[in-house]
Amino acid sequence: MQYEIVTISPTVSSGLHATGDVVFNLTEVKLPAPSCKLTSVFLTATGLGASEKESFTITYNKVGVLFFKKNTQPTLGTLNATADISAADFVLNEYIGQTCIASPHGGGTLKTVLSDVGFLFPASINADTIGANHGEHGSVFEPMVLKGSGDNKVYAAGVLHPEELSSYGLNFGATDNVKIHFHLEY
């Protein structure tokens, strides 16, 4: 078995995101083989200002990463607005699954150490209370198989998930400072 890390740089928007908002629209993910096992996902946001860092520090955020085989309708909706893709377009894109990336509770742990870097979203957290409250697995991240439709690519999009612990929102502060790293086994 072999491993690869594939990084995408989706376009995001500045300003606070609210529950259900589109974080990024369908972005091509080039796979190293026709099908791969997604073993982990990480998000980095660099170059954040003080107010953006604060949004990560005082809240818990969870971004759902949705995967599709096709890019027939390349948008889930307007960035930083409620997702509004139609059911028909969702089906045409051939949804294949979702995982989540999340900041830990009291997300400022890494901010102190890496204040010039920005913020890192780990793919999994110790989520005992989330699992108890929402019926989710103890880890927010779930491994999954990624397989495109006849080629070595899939498409990923992101939506901010509802979270009762979140009271501030999510602000990346710019349109080009986010990278998502997919760790793949094939």
C-alpha positions in Angstrom: 0.0 0.0 0.0 1.1 3.5 -0.7 0.3 6.9 0.8 -0.1 10.4 -0.5 -1.1 13.9 0.8 -3.1 15.9 -1.6 -3.6 19.6 -0.8 -6.3 21.9 -2.2 -6.6 25.7 -1.9 -10.4 26.4 -2.1 -11.7 29.9 -2.4 -13.3 31.0 0.8 -14.7 34.4 1.8 -13.9 36.8 4.6 -16.5 37.7 7.2 -18.2 35.6 9.8 -19.8 32.3 8.7 -23.0 31.1 10.3 -24.5 27.7 10.7 -25.4 26.2 7.3 -23.2 28.6 5.3 -21.1 27.5 2.3 -17.4 27.6 3.4 -16.1 26.6 0.0 -17.7 25.3 -3.2 -16.8 22.3 -5.3 -13.0 22.1 -5.7 -11.2 19.4 -7.6 -9.2 16.8 -5.6 -6.7 14.9 -7.8 -6.4 11.4 -6.4 -3.2 9.4 -6.8 -5.2 6.3 -8.0 -8.7 5.6 -9.3 -9.9 4.9 -5.7 -8.3 5.8 -2.4 -9.0 5.5 1.3 -9.2 8.9 3.0 -7.4 8.4 6.3 -7.3 11.9 7.6 -8.1 15.6 6.8 -6.6 18.8 8.1 -7.3 22.5 7.4 -4.9 25.3 7.8 -5.8 29.0 7.8 -2.8 31.3 7.7 -2.4 35.1 7.8 -5.3 35.6 10.2 -5.8 39.0 11.9 -6.6 39.4 15.6 -10.4 39.3 15.2 -10.2 36.1 13.0 -8.0 34.4 15.6 -10.4 35.3 18.3 -13.3 33.6 16.4 -11.3 30.4 16.5 -10.3 30.9 20.1 -13.7 31.3 21.7 -15.7 28.8 19.7 -16.0 25.2 18.5 -16.4 25.0 14.7 -17.1 22.0 12.5 -16.9 22.1 8.8 -18.6 19.3 6.8 -16.5 18.3 3.8 -18.9 16.8 1.2 -17.5 14.7 -1.6 -18.9 14.3 -5.1 -18.0 12.2 -8.2 -18.9 15.0 -10.6 -18.9 18.8 -10.9 -22.1 19.2 -12.9 -23.3 22.0 -10.6 -20.1 23.5 -9.2 -21.7 25.4 -6.4 -23.6 24.6 -3.2 -24.6 28.3 -3.1 -23.0 31.7 -2.5 -19.9 31.6 -0.3 -20.7 32.7 3.3 -24.4 32.3 2.7 -26.8 29.5 3.4 -26.3 26.5 1.1 -29.0 26.3 -1.5 -28.1 23.7 -4.1 -31.2 22.0 -5.5 -31.9 18.4 -4.8 -31.7 17.7 -8.6 -28.2 19.3 -8.8 -27.1 17.5 -5.7 -28.0 14.2 -7.3 -26.4 15.2 -10.6 -23.1 15.8 -8.9 -23.2 12.3 -7.5 -22.6 12.8 -3.8 -20.4 10.0 -2.3 -20.0 10.9 1.3 -19.0 13.4 4.0 -16.5 13.8 6.7 -15.9 16.7 9.1 -12.9 18.8 10.2 -13.2 20.6 13.5 -11.5 22.9 15.8 -11.2 21.6 19.4 -13.2 23.0 22.3 -11.5 26.1 23.6 -9.8 26.2 20.2 -7.0 28.6 21.3 -4.5 25.9 22.3 -2.6 26.1 19.1 -3.1 29.9 18.7 -0.6 30.7 21.5 2.1 28.5 20.1 1.6 29.2 16.4 0.2 32.8 16.5 2.0 33.8 13.3 0.9 30.8 11.4 -2.8 31.0 11.9 -5.0 28.1 12.9 -5.0 24.4 12.3 -8.2 22.3 12.2 -7.4 18.7 13.2 -9.5 16.1 11.6 -10.4 14.4 14.9 -10.9 15.5 18.4 -11.9 14.1 21.7 -15.6 14.6 21.3 -17.2 12.8 24.2 -19.8 15.5 24.7 -20.5 15.9 21.0 -21.0 12.1 20.6 -23.3 12.1 23.6 -25.3 15.1 22.4 -25.5 14.4 18.7 -25.2 10.6 18.3 -21.9 10.9 16.4 -18.9 8.7 16.7 -16.4 9.9 19.3 -14.2 11.2 16.4 -15.6 13.8 14.1 -13.6 12.4 11.2 -14.6 9.1 9.6 -12.3 7.4 7.1 -14.0 6.8 3.7 -13.3 5.6 0.2 -13.0 8.2 -2.5 -13.6 7.2 -6.1 -14.3 9.5 -9.0 -16.4 8.7 -12.1 -13.9 7.1 -14.5 -11.0 9.4 -13.6 -8.7 10.1 -10.7 -10.5 13.0 -9.2 -13.4 13.9 -6.9 -14.8 17.2 -5.9 -15.0 18.6 -2.3 -17.2 21.3 -0.9 -17.5 22.7 2.7 -20.5 23.7 4.8 -20.4 25.0 8.4 -22.3 22.6 10.6 -24.7 23.5 13.3 -23.0 23.3 16.7 -24.7 24.3 19.9 -21.3 25.1 21.4 -20.6 27.7 18.8 -21.6 31.2 19.5 -19.3 33.4 17.4 -19.0 31.9 13.9 -16.0 31.3 11.7 -14.0 34.0 9.9 -11.0 33.2 7.6 -10.3 36.8 7.1 -9.3 36.5 3.4 -10.2 34.6 0.2 -7.0 32.6 -0.4 -5.5 31.7 3.0 -7.1 28.2 3.5 -5.5 24.9 2.5 -7.1 21.5 3.1 -4.8 18.5 3.3 -6.2 15.0 2.4 -4.1 12.1 3.6 -4.8 9.1 1.3 -4.0 5.4 1.2 -4.1 3.5 -2.1 
